[in-house]
Amino acid sequence: GTVGEVLRGLAERYPGTREQLFSQDGELNRYVNVYLNDEDVRVLDGLDTGVGESDTLVILPAMAGGR
């Protein structure tokens, strides 16, 4: 499959994640970083990046703020 298919599947199983993962237009939310085998999917093919059975997909929300 693709990164998009994996993330949409996750959002179907856990509906509370949909708004955190995707923007209104269905693209990856800009404050969410997704890595496939340590590579940012934005520099690959984005949500269309292919995912294999032995690949590792990491979802890392950006953090900001503090004092």
RADAPE-V232157 format. One record per residue. N is the residue number from 1. SS is DSSP state (H for helix, E for strand, L for the rest). PSI is psi in whole degrees, 0 to 359 (999 if undefined). OMEGA is omega in radians with two decimals (NA if undefined). Layout:
n;ss;psi;omega
N;SS;PSI;OMEGA
N;SS;PSI;OMEGA
//
This chain:
n;ss;psi;omega
1;L;201;-3.14
2;E;167;3.07
3;H;316;3.13
4;H;318;3.12
5;H;318;3.12
6;H;314;-3.11
7;H;322;3.08
8;H;322;3.07
9;H;319;3.09
10;H;316;-3.13
11;H;329;3.08
12;H;319;-3.12
13;H;324;-3.14
14;L;83;-3.02
15;H;334;3.14
16;H;344;-3.13
17;H;343;-3.05
18;H;309;-3.11
19;H;333;3.12
20;H;326;-3.08
21;H;321;-2.98
22;E;145;3.04
23;L;178;-3.14
24;L;327;-3.10
25;L;8;3.08
26;L;3;3.09
27;L;167;3.09
28;E;131;3.13
29;L;139;-3.03
30;L;342;3.13
31;L;11;3.10
32;E;126;3.09
33;E;133;3.14
34;E;128;-3.11
35;E;134;3.04
36;E;112;-3.10
37;L;48;3.09
38;L;9;3.09
39;E;130;3.09
40;E;125;-3.09
41;H;341;3.11
42;H;334;3.10
43;H;356;3.05
44;L;238;3.12
45;L;25;3.13
46;H;224;-3.12
47;H;343;3.13
48;H;1;3.13
49;L;130;3.14
50;E;145;3.14
51;L;129;3.09
52;L;168;-3.08
53;L;327;-3.10
54;L;5;3.13
55;L;157;3.07
56;L;126;3.13
57;E;124;-3.13
58;E;130;3.07
59;E;120;-3.05
60;E;105;3.11
61;E;140;3.10
62;L;147;3.13
63;L;142;3.13
64;L;166;3.07
65;L;192;3.14
66;L;181;-3.13
67;L;999;NA
//
